[in-house]
């Protein structure tokens, strides 16, 4: 079962959604990481306490409209960059976060592969901001 990740915002056109930058690696490991994060209240709490709650703006095709969590492009970009930097610094408190990242390409350690995906999330958020999006979320289609 594969996954595709799209940036979504109110009024986004199909062309804008299809033209956003993608993931340098396959996006499925990041989608699986997000699903693991969503199912762990401790991980969500850790993200919130560390100012990384914009990374929780993520939904799947079967999510009810009222349950979609939105953030601003700049907040998502800032959070993705912050967690990426924390991972690359090998902060001990990020070890559990990177262990949730599975089935990546395997060429690099988990924390580096997750950091690479977070860099891509940052670029996706920048793209949405350049398109004029005021609030965004990431849509995962399985």
KOLVOTI-405788 format. One line per field, with one value per atom (N, C-alpha, C, CB): atom name; x, y, z. Coordinates in steps of 0.05 Angstrom, whole numbers, plus 5000, padded with zeros to 4 digits. Glycine has a CB too. Layout:
<pts>
romi	(CA,...)
u	(X,...)
v	(Y,...)
w	(Z,...)
</pts>
This chain:
<pts>
romi	(N,CA,C,CB,N,CA,C,CB,N,CA,C,CB,N,CA,C,CB,N,CA,C,CB,N,CA,C,CB,N,CA,C,CB,N,CA,C,CB,N,CA,C,CB,N,CA,C,CB,N,CA,C,CB,N,CA,C,CB,N,CA,C,CB,N,CA,C,CB,N,CA,C,CB,N,CA,C,CB,N,CA,C,CB,N,CA,C,CB,N,CA,C,CB,N,CA,C,CB,N,CA,C,CB,N,CA,C,CB,N,CA,C,CB,N,CA,C,CB,N,CA,C,CB,N,CA,C,CB,N,CA,C,CB,N,CA,C,CB,N,CA,C,CB,N,CA,C,CB,N,CA,C,CB,N,CA,C,CB,N,CA,C,CB,N,CA,C,CB,N,CA,C,CB,N,CA,C,CB,N,CA,C,CB,N,CA,C,CB,N,CA,C,CB,N,CA,C,CB,N,CA,C,CB,N,CA,C,CB,N,CA,C,CB,N,CA,C,CB,N,CA,C,CB,N,CA,C,CB,N,CA,C,CB,N,CA,C,CB,N,CA,C,CB,N,CA,C,CB,N,CA,C,CB,N,CA,C,CB,N,CA,C,CB,N,CA,C,CB,N,CA,C,CB,N,CA,C,CB,N,CA,C,CB,N,CA,C,CB,N,CA,C,CB,N,CA,C,CB,N,CA,C,CB,N,CA,C,CB,N,CA,C,CB,N,CA,C,CB,N,CA,C,CB,N,CA,C,CB,N,CA,C,CB,N,CA,C,CB,N,CA,C,CB,N,CA,C,CB,N,CA,C,CB,N,CA,C,CB,N,CA,C,CB,N,CA,C,CB,N,CA,C,CB,N,CA,C,CB,N,CA,C,CB,N,CA,C,CB,N,CA,C,CB,N,CA,C,CB,N,CA,C,CB,N,CA,C,CB,N,CA,C,CB,N,CA,C,CB,N,CA,C,CB,N,CA,C,CB,N,CA,C,CB,N,CA,C,CB,N,CA,C,CB,N,CA,C,CB,N,CA,C,CB,N,CA,C,CB,N,CA,C,CB,N,CA,C,CB,N,CA,C,CB,N,CA,C,CB,N,CA,C,CB,N,CA,C,CB,N,CA,C,CB,N,CA,C,CB,N,CA,C,CB,N,CA,C,CB,N,CA,C,CB,N,CA,C,CB,N,CA,C,CB,N,CA,C,CB,N,CA,C,CB,N,CA,C,CB,N,CA,C,CB,N,CA,C,CB,N,CA,C,CB,N,CA,C,CB,N,CA,C,CB,N,CA,C,CB,N,CA,C,CB,N,CA,C,CB,N,CA,C,CB,N,CA,C,CB,N,CA,C,CB,N,CA,C,CB,N,CA,C,CB,N,CA,C,CB,N,CA,C,CB,N,CA,C,CB,N,CA,C,CB,N,CA,C,CB,N,CA,C,CB,N,CA,C,CB,N,CA,C,CB,N,CA,C,CB,N,CA,C,CB,N,CA,C,CB,N,CA,C,CB,N,CA,C,CB,N,CA,C,CB,N,CA,C,CB,N,CA,C,CB,N,CA,C,CB,N,CA,C,CB,N,CA,C,CB,N,CA,C,CB,N,CA,C,CB)
u	(5017,5000,5018,4981,5016,5032,5017,5040,5031,5019,5029,5026,5011,5018,5012,5003,5029,5024,5021,5047,4999,4994,4991,4968,4999,4993,4965,5014,4950,4922,4917,4903,4901,4891,4865,4912,4849,4823,4827,4808,4813,4815,4838,4817,4853,4876,4865,4892,4878,4870,4884,4877,4873,4884,4913,4867,4917,4943,4963,4941,4955,4973,4979,4960,4960,4964,4983,4937,4980,4997,5025,4984,5028,5054,5072,5050,5062,5079,5104,5063,5126,5150,5143,5173,5156,5152,5174,5149,5175,5195,5218,5184,5243,5266,5267,5292,5258,5255,5226,5265,5219,5191,5176,5188,5152,5137,5123,5117,5122,5108,5120,5108,5146,5157,5148,5187,5147,5138,5109,5143,5093,5064,5061,5050,5076,5075,5084,5091,5105,5114,5092,5139,5078,5056,5034,5045,5027,5006,5015,5001,5040,5050,5049,5079,5056,5054,5026,5066,5007,4979,4968,4963,4978,4967,4981,4970,5000,5015,5010,5045,4994,4988,5014,4967,5032,5057,5074,5073,5075,5091,5078,5093,5051,5038,5043,5007,5042,5048,5076,5044,5096,5124,5126,5142,5113,5115,5103,5099,5080,5068,5085,5041,5097,5114,5140,5122,5148,5172,5166,5188,5142,5135,5133,5155,5127,5126,5098,5145,5078,5051,5042,5032,5054,5046,5051,5061,5069,5074,5050,5099,5031,5008,4986,4997,4990,4970,4973,4973,4958,4961,4935,4986,4924,4900,4899,4875,4882,4879,4852,4881,4849,4825,4799,4827,4799,4775,4770,4775,4786,4783,4759,4809,4743,4720,4730,4701,4717,4725,4731,4704,4714,4716,4740,4691,4752,4775,4801,4772,4801,4826,4839,4820,4865,4881,4896,4900,4893,4906,4929,4886,4947,4969,4976,4994,4994,5002,5027,5009,5031,5055,5081,5057,5083,5107,5111,5107,5089,5091,5099,5065,5089,5096,5126,5079,5134,5162,5180,5166,5173,5190,5191,5178,5169,5169,5185,5140,5181,5196,5226,5187,5234,5263,5273,5267,5257,5266,5270,5246,5251,5254,5277,5228,5280,5302,5329,5301,5332,5356,5361,5356,5339,5341,5350,5314,5340,5348,5377,5330,5386,5413,5433,5416,5424,5441,5442,5430,5426,5425,5417,5451,5398,5388,5376,5368,5382,5372,5341,5382,5328,5299,5286,5289,5301,5290,5293,5303,5306,5311,5284,5327,5265,5239,5224,5222,5228,5214,5225,5219,5252,5263,5258,5293,5254,5248,5221,5250,5203,5177,5179,5158,5202,5206,5216,5226,5200,5208,5205,5191,5218,5216,5225,5187,5244,5256,5275,5271,5289,5308,5329,5321,5337,5357,5385,5352,5390,5417,5430,5417,5413,5423,5409,5417,5419,5405,5377,5422,5359,5332,5330,5316,5345,5343,5350,5360,5369,5377,5356,5405,5344,5323,5299,5316,5291,5269,5275,5262,5300,5308,5306,5337,5313,5311,5282,5323,5264,5235,5225,5219,5234,5225,5235,5236,5258,5268,5249,5297,5239,5220,5193,5215,5185,5160,5163,5154,5187,5193,5190,5221,5201,5198,5169,5216,5154,5126,5111,5114,5117,5104,5111,5111,5136,5145,5130,5175,5127,5112,5083,5112,5070,5042,5041,5031,5060,5061,5064,5084,5081,5085,5060,5109,5043,5018,4996,5009,5002,4983,4966,4965,4973,4958,4962,4967,4940,4941,4941,4918,4928,4929,4931,4904,4946,4951,4950,4978,4949,4952,4963,4925,4973,4982,4961,5010,4955,4935,4951,4915,4944,4956,4935,4969,4940,4922,4936,4915,4924,4935,4925,4928)
v	(4976,5000,5025,5000,5041,5065,5090,5070,5111,5136,5159,5141,5179,5204,5226,5208,5246,5269,5294,5272,5309,5333,5356,5331,5380,5403,5412,5427,5420,5428,5454,5405,5471,5495,5503,5519,5519,5527,5541,5545,5532,5544,5534,5573,5515,5504,5492,5483,5498,5486,5458,5504,5442,5416,5420,5400,5440,5445,5452,5468,5470,5478,5454,5500,5437,5413,5394,5399,5391,5372,5383,5366,5409,5422,5426,5447,5420,5426,5409,5422,5419,5402,5376,5417,5355,5329,5322,5307,5298,5288,5277,5266,5283,5272,5242,5285,5232,5204,5197,5195,5173,5165,5177,5133,5187,5201,5181,5220,5156,5137,5134,5110,5134,5132,5156,5131,5180,5204,5201,5230,5191,5186,5166,5177,5145,5125,5137,5100,5154,5168,5185,5185,5200,5217,5201,5234,5178,5161,5151,5137,5143,5134,5157,5124,5181,5205,5209,5230,5208,5213,5193,5213,5169,5149,5148,5121,5166,5167,5193,5162,5193,5218,5229,5214,5212,5221,5236,5198,5226,5239,5266,5221,5266,5292,5312,5287,5303,5321,5332,5306,5314,5323,5344,5298,5339,5359,5385,5348,5385,5410,5424,5404,5410,5422,5434,5402,5424,5434,5454,5411,5464,5484,5473,5506,5447,5434,5425,5410,5436,5428,5432,5442,5451,5453,5428,5476,5411,5385,5366,5372,5372,5356,5363,5359,5383,5390,5371,5420,5350,5327,5312,5309,5304,5288,5268,5306,5248,5228,5231,5199,5219,5223,5217,5206,5200,5193,5210,5164,5232,5250,5268,5266,5272,5290,5319,5287,5335,5363,5378,5378,5375,5389,5380,5386,5357,5346,5354,5316,5367,5375,5397,5385,5393,5412,5429,5398,5456,5475,5489,5495,5499,5515,5535,5498,5554,5572,5560,5601,5568,5558,5565,5569,5589,5597,5581,5627,5575,5559,5530,5559,5519,5492,5491,5481,5511,5512,5515,5535,5532,5536,5511,5559,5497,5472,5450,5463,5447,5426,5431,5425,5456,5463,5459,5493,5466,5463,5433,5475,5416,5388,5376,5373,5384,5374,5381,5387,5406,5414,5398,5444,5394,5378,5350,5378,5338,5311,5309,5300,5328,5328,5335,5348,5349,5353,5329,5377,5308,5283,5288,5269,5306,5311,5285,5335,5278,5253,5252,5250,5274,5274,5269,5300,5268,5263,5234,5281,5218,5190,5175,5176,5179,5165,5175,5169,5200,5211,5198,5242,5195,5183,5153,5189,5140,5111,5105,5100,5125,5121,5122,5143,5132,5134,5107,5157,5093,5066,5063,5045,5043,5036,5058,5029,5074,5094,5080,5115,5095,5083,5065,5104,5072,5056,5063,5027,5083,5091,5107,5107,5119,5136,5127,5166,5135,5129,5142,5139,5130,5140,5170,5125,5180,5209,5226,5216,5217,5233,5231,5222,5207,5205,5221,5175,5221,5237,5267,5231,5275,5303,5311,5307,5293,5298,5303,5274,5286,5290,5316,5266,5323,5348,5372,5351,5370,5391,5394,5385,5371,5372,5384,5343,5378,5391,5421,5380,5430,5459,5471,5464,5458,5468,5468,5451,5447,5446,5470,5419,5476,5498,5525,5499,5527,5552,5555,5552,5533,5533,5543,5505,5532,5540,5570,5523,5580,5608,5625,5614,5617,5632,5632,5620,5611,5610,5626,5580,5638,5655,5641,5666,5616,5602,5615,5572,5619,5630,5609,5649,5586,5563,5538,5563,5519,5494,5470,5496,5447,5421,5402,5411,5379,5359,5337,5348,5330,5308,5283,5316,5261,5235,5218,5221,5209,5191,5164,5202,5143,5116,5101,5101)
w	(5000,5000,5000,5024,4980,4978,4988,4949,4992,5002,4985,5032,4982,4969,4989,4942,4990,5008,4991,5029,4997,4983,5003,4966,4995,5011,5004,5006,5024,5020,5035,5029,5022,5034,5022,5032,5036,5024,4998,5044,4977,4951,4934,4954,4943,4927,4901,4943,4880,4854,4851,4830,4834,4829,4818,4809,4801,4789,4811,4768,4830,4852,4869,4869,4874,4891,4877,4897,4851,4836,4831,4810,4831,4825,4849,4811,4873,4897,4897,4923,4909,4911,4926,4925,4917,4930,4950,4909,4957,4976,4959,4995,4967,4954,4956,4964,4980,4984,4979,5013,4979,4978,5001,4978,4997,5019,5037,5007,5030,5047,5075,5034,5079,5107,5124,5106,5111,5127,5134,5111,5115,5120,5143,5095,5143,5164,5191,5157,5190,5214,5225,5208,5208,5217,5229,5193,5217,5228,5256,5209,5259,5285,5306,5283,5297,5315,5324,5301,5305,5310,5330,5285,5331,5349,5376,5336,5381,5406,5420,5401,5441,5455,5468,5477,5477,5489,5468,5500,5444,5423,5416,5398,5413,5407,5430,5404,5455,5477,5475,5504,5469,5466,5445,5460,5422,5400,5409,5375,5422,5432,5451,5445,5470,5491,5479,5512,5456,5443,5421,5432,5420,5400,5372,5400,5369,5343,5335,5344,5348,5342,5313,5360,5298,5270,5254,5257,5264,5250,5253,5261,5271,5274,5255,5303,5237,5217,5194,5208,5195,5177,5178,5185,5156,5156,5133,5155,5136,5116,5102,5128,5080,5063,5078,5038,5098,5112,5137,5121,5141,5164,5159,5169,5179,5177,5175,5201,5159,5155,5181,5138,5201,5226,5242,5242,5235,5250,5238,5252,5215,5202,5218,5173,5223,5238,5218,5259,5220,5202,5216,5192,5201,5211,5189,5219,5195,5174,5160,5186,5135,5122,5137,5093,5147,5161,5187,5168,5201,5226,5220,5241,5198,5191,5183,5168,5168,5159,5183,5139,5201,5225,5242,5242,5246,5262,5248,5267,5222,5208,5210,5178,5207,5208,5237,5200,5257,5284,5291,5304,5284,5290,5274,5284,5249,5233,5247,5204,5256,5269,5295,5275,5310,5335,5330,5350,5308,5301,5293,5278,5277,5267,5289,5244,5310,5334,5352,5350,5345,5360,5389,5359,5393,5420,5431,5421,5456,5467,5467,5495,5471,5472,5445,5484,5424,5397,5389,5376,5405,5398,5393,5420,5411,5408,5383,5433,5377,5353,5328,5352,5326,5302,5301,5301,5323,5323,5311,5351,5310,5298,5267,5307,5257,5228,5218,5220,5203,5194,5164,5208,5153,5125,5106,5119,5115,5097,5078,5113,5062,5042,5055,5026,5080,5094,5088,5088,5072,5065,5088,5040,5104,5126,5152,5121,5175,5200,5200,5225,5216,5217,5221,5238,5240,5246,5223,5271,5207,5183,5161,5172,5157,5137,5145,5134,5170,5179,5176,5209,5182,5178,5149,5188,5131,5102,5094,5086,5105,5099,5111,5110,5134,5147,5130,5175,5118,5100,5076,5090,5066,5044,5053,5034,5078,5088,5089,5117,5097,5097,5070,5109,5049,5022,5012,5003,5020,5012,5025,5021,5050,5064,5050,5094,5042,5029,5002,5024,4988,4962,4967,4950,4987,4993,5000,5016,5015,5022,4997,5042,4979,4954,4937,4938,4940,4925,4939,4923,4961,4975,4996,4955,5003,5024,5051,5025,5065,5092,5113,5096,5107,5126,5109,5144,5120,5105,5123,5091,5110,5124,5103,5136,5111,5093,5091,5101,5067,5062,5054,5040,5067,5060,5047,5085,5024,5009,5007,4980,5019,5019,4995,5045)
</pts>
